[in-house]
């Protein structure tokens, strides 16, 4: 699968399902759900605090929309998405790292590549 875009059927049971659920929660302005998909030790970082996620993503002019997930190695995925604020349109790309804890996949980190 490395280097190929994943579809929802093939990604079932992989960390990509967690990534998809995370971006769906952001789309819906559900910071509590999104934060719960992040490794527990990082939920206190401002970027992953539920109220901060809800405030930013819930207030977008056009909600974040996941465009694609591509697995790059066992724990790393390239993610493309788009959203709009009141002043700009973002066509974003990020590297999402994942971790497994107690047989569940979590997001370990997100590195935005183009400022979005």
N, C-alpha and C positions, 0 to 999 in steps of 0.2 A: 504493500500500500504506500510505501514511502514515495513522496514526490507526486502522488496522484490525488486529485480532489476526491473527497469522501462523500458518499451519498448517505442519507439517514439509515438505510437498510444495512449497508456494509459497516457503518460505524457503531451499530448497536452493540452494547457491552464494552465498548472501548472508552478511553478518556474523552473522545470526541463527543460522546453523548453528554458528558458533563459540561463541556465547552458550549455545546448547543443550548443546553438548559440555562447556563449562565447568561448567554446573550439574549435568550428569550425572556428571562426574568428582567434584564435591563430594559429590553424593549417595552415590557409591561410596567416599568417603573417600580418593580418589586425588589427593592434593595435588600430586604431581609432574606428572601429566597436566594438572590445572587450571592450574597455574602456567605450563606450556608454552604455554597459550593466551592468555597476557598478553604485552603488548609487552615485549621483552627488557629494556629499561632499567628496567622497574618490578618485575621479578622479585626484586629485592633489598629492596624495601619490605616491612616485617614482615607486612602483610596478605596479601601474595602469595608469601611464602616457602613452598616446598613442605611442609616439616615443620610449619609453623604451620597451613597449610590442612588437612593430614591430621589434626593433633591436634584442631582445633576441629570440623571437619565430620565426621570419622570417629568422634568421641565423642558425637555428638548422640543424645538419647533417641529422636527420630524424625528420620530423615535429611531433608535439604533436598529439597523436591519443587518443581520448576518448574511453575507453573500457566499462565503465558502470557507471550508476547513480543509487543510491539506496537512497530512502527517509528514513530518520531516525526519523524525527518529522515534524511538520507543516512548519518549516522554515529552516530545516537543511538536507543536503544531503551528502552522502558519494560518492566520485567520484574517479574512477580509470582511469589511463591514462599511456601512455608510450611515450617516446621521446628519442632521442640520440643527444648528443653534439659531438664534435670532439674527446672527450676523455672518455666519459662514456655513458652507457645506463641507463636510469631511468625508472623504473617501479613504478610509483608514486601513492600515495593515498592521498586525501585531504578531509577535512571537509569544505563544502561550506555552508555558511549561506546566506539566502536571505531575502529581505524586499520588501514590496509592497508600492508603491508610486503612487498616482493618477491612480489607477487600473492597474498598470504595475508591473511586477516582475523584481527585480534587484538583482545583487550579492552584498551582504553587506560585506562579508569577506571570505577569503580562508586561511585555515591553513593546510599547507603541513605536512603530518605525518611522512615521512621517508626521508626528505632531498631532495626530488625531486620535 
